[in-house]
Amino acid sequence: MGAKVHTNGKTHMFHCPGCGCAHAFNDSWSYNGNPEKPTVSPSLLVDKDKPDRRCHSSITDGKIQFLNDCFHDLKGQTVELPDWE
């Protein structure tokens, strides 16, 4: 199992399998510090004002749950967070 979260200073990033982009969060989120089985809270909302690009997810124990307001095909599903390449 590889690292799912990449950290650069105070910024943490992961690859989103829903929209295919890297999403970032910083120390204002609660992060368990485990790059292989990350848990992050609260949820991460990307492009909140653009419904055609919105990605809204929660990460728990290395799994990403996509909320129903996402634009992509994984909305409403929970999948394994991919390894950071």
BALOBA-1460 file (C-alpha; in Angstrom, 3 decimals):
// residues 85
<rec num="1" residu="m" x="0.000" y="0.000" z="0.000"/>
<rec num="2" residu="g" x="1.424" y="3.391" z="-0.992"/>
<rec num="3" residu="a" x="0.874" y="6.932" z="0.158"/>
<rec num="4" residu="k" x="-2.473" y="8.369" z="-0.874"/>
<rec num="5" residu="v" x="-1.699" y="11.887" z="0.375"/>
<rec num="6" residu="h" x="1.302" y="13.957" z="-0.698"/>
<rec num="7" residu="t" x="2.473" y="16.688" z="1.682"/>
<rec num="8" residu="n" x="4.421" y="19.758" z="0.653"/>
<rec num="9" residu="g" x="4.977" y="22.023" z="3.633"/>
<rec num="10" residu="k" x="1.539" y="22.755" z="5.129"/>
<rec num="11" residu="t" x="-0.361" y="21.710" z="2.020"/>
<rec num="12" residu="h" x="-1.618" y="18.152" z="1.561"/>
<rec num="13" residu="m" x="-2.839" y="16.804" z="-1.790"/>
<rec num="14" residu="f" x="-4.573" y="13.722" z="-3.090"/>
<rec num="15" residu="h" x="-5.622" y="12.524" z="-6.520"/>
<rec num="16" residu="c" x="-9.396" y="12.530" z="-6.949"/>
<rec num="17" residu="p" x="-10.636" y="9.533" z="-8.946"/>
<rec num="18" residu="g" x="-13.967" y="11.283" z="-9.526"/>
<rec num="19" residu="c" x="-12.853" y="14.340" z="-11.453"/>
<rec num="20" residu="g" x="-9.271" y="13.279" z="-12.193"/>
<rec num="21" residu="c" x="-7.672" y="16.317" z="-10.534"/>
<rec num="22" residu="a" x="-5.437" y="16.837" z="-7.540"/>
<rec num="23" residu="h" x="-7.297" y="18.360" z="-4.589"/>
<rec num="24" residu="a" x="-5.512" y="20.173" z="-1.775"/>
<rec num="25" residu="f" x="-6.239" y="20.849" z="1.869"/>
<rec num="26" residu="n" x="-4.213" y="22.582" z="4.551"/>
<rec num="27" residu="d" x="-3.857" y="22.632" z="8.310"/>
<rec num="28" residu="s" x="-7.289" y="24.223" z="8.776"/>
<rec num="29" residu="w" x="-8.690" y="20.706" z="8.171"/>
<rec num="30" residu="s" x="-8.293" y="17.943" z="10.696"/>
<rec num="31" residu="y" x="-5.953" y="15.320" z="9.211"/>
<rec num="32" residu="n" x="-4.857" y="12.160" z="11.015"/>
<rec num="33" residu="g" x="-1.362" y="12.419" z="9.447"/>
<rec num="34" residu="n" x="-1.477" y="8.914" z="7.973"/>
<rec num="35" residu="p" x="-0.705" y="9.187" z="4.235"/>
<rec num="36" residu="e" x="-1.615" y="5.533" z="3.623"/>
<rec num="37" residu="k" x="-5.002" y="5.559" z="5.416"/>
<rec num="38" residu="p" x="-5.898" y="9.238" z="5.626"/>
<rec num="39" residu="t" x="-8.899" y="10.655" z="7.445"/>
<rec num="40" residu="v" x="-9.711" y="14.299" z="6.783"/>
<rec num="41" residu="s" x="-12.524" y="16.430" z="8.165"/>
<rec num="42" residu="p" x="-14.631" y="18.331" z="7.518"/>
<rec num="43" residu="s" x="-15.605" y="17.423" z="3.960"/>
<rec num="44" residu="l" x="-13.741" y="18.947" z="1.015"/>
<rec num="45" residu="l" x="-15.768" y="21.047" z="-1.409"/>
<rec num="46" residu="v" x="-14.089" y="22.013" z="-4.702"/>
<rec num="47" residu="d" x="-15.684" y="24.488" z="-7.143"/>
<rec num="48" residu="k" x="-18.716" y="24.995" z="-4.888"/>
<rec num="49" residu="d" x="-20.156" y="27.749" z="-7.096"/>
<rec num="50" residu="k" x="-19.786" y="25.767" z="-10.342"/>
<rec num="51" residu="p" x="-22.299" y="22.890" z="-10.362"/>
<rec num="52" residu="d" x="-20.856" y="21.537" z="-13.627"/>
<rec num="53" residu="r" x="-17.429" y="21.095" z="-11.935"/>
<rec num="54" residu="r" x="-18.311" y="20.668" z="-8.236"/>
<rec num="55" residu="c" x="-16.574" y="17.873" z="-6.352"/>
<rec num="56" residu="h" x="-17.609" y="17.290" z="-2.721"/>
<rec num="57" residu="s" x="-16.122" y="14.450" z="-0.713"/>
<rec num="58" residu="s" x="-15.231" y="13.044" z="2.683"/>
<rec num="59" residu="i" x="-12.119" y="10.955" z="3.331"/>
<rec num="60" residu="t" x="-12.143" y="8.301" z="6.058"/>
<rec num="61" residu="d" x="-9.563" y="5.560" z="6.624"/>
<rec num="62" residu="g" x="-8.210" y="5.796" z="3.057"/>
<rec num="63" residu="k" x="-11.607" y="5.746" z="1.369"/>
<rec num="64" residu="i" x="-13.222" y="8.692" z="-0.391"/>
<rec num="65" residu="q" x="-16.980" y="9.129" z="-0.217"/>
<rec num="66" residu="f" x="-18.418" y="11.358" z="-2.918"/>
<rec num="67" residu="l" x="-21.449" y="13.331" z="-1.852"/>
<rec num="68" residu="n" x="-24.529" y="13.625" z="-4.052"/>
<rec num="69" residu="d" x="-23.816" y="17.207" z="-5.175"/>
<rec num="70" residu="c" x="-20.780" y="16.119" z="-7.256"/>
<rec num="71" residu="f" x="-20.932" y="16.536" z="-11.033"/>
<rec num="72" residu="h" x="-19.137" y="13.288" z="-11.914"/>
<rec num="73" residu="d" x="-20.136" y="9.640" z="-12.216"/>
<rec num="74" residu="l" x="-18.820" y="8.652" z="-8.758"/>
<rec num="75" residu="k" x="-21.322" y="10.848" z="-6.882"/>
<rec num="76" residu="g" x="-22.972" y="8.926" z="-4.076"/>
<rec num="77" residu="q" x="-20.246" y="6.246" z="-4.091"/>
<rec num="78" residu="t" x="-17.360" y="5.351" z="-1.787"/>
<rec num="79" residu="v" x="-14.110" y="4.112" z="-3.349"/>
<rec num="80" residu="e" x="-10.516" y="3.505" z="-2.289"/>
<rec num="81" residu="l" x="-8.392" y="6.638" z="-2.563"/>
<rec num="82" residu="p" x="-5.704" y="5.970" z="-5.201"/>
<rec num="83" residu="d" x="-2.011" y="6.085" z="-4.404"/>
<rec num="84" residu="w" x="-0.291" y="9.403" z="-5.076"/>
<rec num="85" residu="e" x="1.932" y="8.978" z="-8.148"/>
